Amino acid sequence: MILFYNTKYICYLCNMVGRKMMLMLFWGLYLLTIQAQEDYLTEKRAVKSDGYPFWIYTPKNYNAYKETTPLILFLHGASLRGTDMNRVLRYGSLDAVKMGLEVPALIVAPQNPKGPWNPQKLNDILEWMEKHYVYNRWRVYMVGMSLGGYGTLDFVGTYPEKIAAAIALCGGATIKDYRKMGTLPLWIIHGTADRSVKIEESQKVVEGMKKAGVAQRLRYEWIKGASHGDLARYFYLSDTYDWLFMHTLNEPVRPVDTSIQITADERSNAYRSFTHRKDELDIR
């Protein structure tokens, strides 16, 4: 928000409403300006009785750029399941912005109380967002790790028309039909030393997509020597989000981008780029 000042007009208002009222008006406008520049978190209850509660991260300058703002749906792993929403802030996209990473997008982070992620319940959240928030509908993305990696692949295999591009880290899929996954740019990443979720889970999806002839938009990577937890580093790298933003739903052919490469050095230094945790986000 930009405020324009006209001296004669201000003097006129001072005479009309008094200096005290004018001062209150000025500070009110100033606070609105500050609010427009802030980023903050909002906690939302489940949109349906059996649905997921979720966080919404609102980026800086959102009020000025609503129509062009992307949306990212982040799915956590099994360790963050439960009913304490603060657990969702322990790692991932929301923790990255708390650490100081600039992600110019709305970030929606639901909490799964138990069991696998349910694609229909996730779609309920997206439909709620469509009704209550303004953003670029062509730029809706999805990222998930571990159980969230399963949730990501299950969702894009069920509602591929909703997502412009997706990244699934050290997960797999519970659905057996991989054909719809091939309709959007998809990046599957797994560590070869993962003992929590075996790499074969991701490899099964990749091979299934190849067998079905739908791997044209698939990108996959097996990180040599990487453990399960190592892949959380991707959430703290700007290149991860830049890769997502390279894609849109309204591209005619929807090719997968391969120009962005995340090196081993970038992964190993992912946390070191943050010298200190930023001030806590305003929670509303």
N, C-alpha and C positions, 0 to 999 in steps of 0.2 A: 504494500500500500504506500502511495506517495502522497504527501500532504502539500498543497500549494497555499502560500500565504499572500494575502493582499493587505497592506498596511492600512489603507483607508477603510477597507471593509471591516477589519478587526476593530478599529477605533469606533466605527459606527455601532458594531455589536456591543462594545464596551459601554457606550452611552445608552444603548437600549436595554440591556439586561444587567448592567452593572459589572464592575470588575470581578467580584467574587464569582458570579455565575459564569463569566467568560473564562476565568481560570479553571473552573471545574470542567467546562466544556473542552478546553484545550487539553487538560490531562486525560479526559476520557478518550479523545481522539488519539492521543499519544499512546495510551495503553492498548487501544485497538491496533495501532501500528506495530507495537511490540509483539502482540499476540499473533499477528499475521506472519511474523518472522520466526516464531518458535516452532520447534517440533515437539510433539507430545504423544502420549499413549492414552488410549481410551479403552476401558474394559467393558465388554458387552456380554449380556446374558445370552443364553441359547435362544435362537429365533423360533425354535419349536420345542415342545416339552421334552423330547428325547434327543435334542440336538447338542452341539458343542458350544460352550462359551468361547469367546475369542477376544484377543487384543487387536486394536487397530492403531498402527503407527501412522501419524500424519506428518509428512515432511515439511521442512521449512518452505515458506512461500507457497504453500498449497493453495491458499485462498486466491492467489494471483494467477495460478497456472492449473486450475482444476481440470480443465478440458484436455490438457496434454499430459497429465500425471498418469504414469503407469500404476498397475496394482500387482503386488506379489503375494501369493498364498504360500506361507511357510508351514511345513508339517514336521513336528518334532519326532524324536525316537521314543522307544518304550520307556526309557528311564525318566521321562518327564510326564508320564501319564499320571492322572490323579485328579484331585479336586482343588488343589492349591494353584491358582493361576500364576503365582510368582515363579513356579517351577519352569514355566515356558520361557522365562527371561534368562535362564542359566546359560544357554548357548544358542547359537544360530543367528538368524538375521536381526532379531530384536536386540540381542546382546551386542552384535556388531555395531549397530547405530548408537547404543549406549557407550560403547568404547570410543566412538568418534568417527566411524566410517560414514561417509555421506552417501546415502542411498535415496535418490530423488524419486521415491515412489511411495504410495500407500502400501503398508505391509500388514497383512491379515494373518494372525497366528492363533489358530484355535487350540484348545486343549482336549485331548482324547482321554476320558476317564479310565477306560479299559478296553481290551480287545484290539482288533485291527481297525484301521481307518475305514469309515463308511463313505463311499463316494456320494451317495444321495445326501447325507448330512452336510458334506462339504459343499455340495451344489446349493443347498438351502442357504448357506452363508453367502455364497456369491450372488444369489438372487436377491438376498436382503441388501447387499452392498449396492447392487444395481438400482434399487429403489431409493436408497438413502444417501448415497455419495455420488459425486460427479467425478469422473475420471475417464481416461481414454479406453474405451471398450475394445479397441483393437490391440491393446497392449496389456493383457492379463497373463501373468506368468506363474509358474509353480516350482518350488524347490522343496526337497524333503530328504531326510537322512535316516538310515536304518529302517525302523518301522515307518517313518515318514517317507522313505524311499519306496517302500511297498505302496503306501498310500498314494504317492505321486503317480506311479505307473498304473495303479488300479483306476485312479481318477481319469487320467488322460486316455486310458483304454475304454472308459465309459462315456466321458464327456469331452472328446477331443476338440469339438467346435468351440469350447469355452477358453482354451488356452493357446497363447501364441507360441510359447516355447516352454520346455520344462527340463529340470535337472534332477536326476535321481541318484543319490549317493548311497553306496553300500547297502542296497536293498534288494528288491526282487519284485515279484508280482504274484498275487493270488488268483487273478483271472487267467483263463487259459487261452482266450482268443486275443492275439496280439495285433490283429489287422488294423484296428483303429489307432493304435499307437504310432503307426507309420504315416499318419496324416499330418503330423506336426513335427517341427524340429525338436529332437530329443537327445539329451546328453546323459549317458549312463556311465557312472564312475564307480570303481570298486578297487580296494587294496588287495594285493595278493597274499598279505599276511593277516587278513581279517579272520579272527577266530570266533567272533560273535555271530556274524552272518557270512557264511562261506561265499567266496567269489562265484561259485557255481550258480548261485541264485540269480545273479545278474547275467551271467553267461547264458543261462537257460533262456532268458528273455531275448537276448541278442540273437542267439541261434534260432529261436522261434520266429523272430521277425524276418531274419534272412530266409528261412524256409518258406515263410508265407509271402515272400517277395515284396516286403514293405520296409526295407531297410534304407531306402534312398535318402531319407531325412534323419537317419540315425547316426549319432556320433557316440563312440564308446572308448573307454580308456581304462586299462588295468595298471594301477600304480604299484610298481615293484617295491616290495618290502613295507608297504603301508598297512598299518593296523586299522582296526575299526574306528577308533577315536581320531586318527590322523585326518580323516576326511572332513571333520568339522572345520578345518582350516579354510575350506573353500568359502564358507560364509563370511569370512573376514577379509576377502579380497575383492577389490572393486572390479577386477576382470570378470568375476563370476556374474555380477549383475550386468556388466557391459555386454557380455555374451547374450544374456536374455534379451536386453534392449535392442539387439541387432535384428530381432524378428518381430513381425506384426501379423495379426490374423488376416489382414486384407491383402497380403502379398499373393499374386496370382499363382505362383509355383511353390512358394514357401520353402526355399532352399535352406539347408542347415549351414550356419556359419562355421568355418574352420580356421578363420584368420586369427582368432584370439587363442593364444596358447598360454597355459599356466605352467610355468617351469617348476622343477623341484626346489630351486632356490626361493622362488616366490612362495611356495607352500611352506617351506621351513621357516620363512621370515614373516609369515602372516600375522602372528601375534606381536612380533617385535616392532611393527610399524606404529603400534599404539604405545606411546611413552607413558600415558596415564589415562585412567578412566575419566571420561567427561562427567560433568555434573549429571545427577540423576534427571531423567526426562520427567517433565511435568505429566503426572498421571491424573486423568480426569474421569 
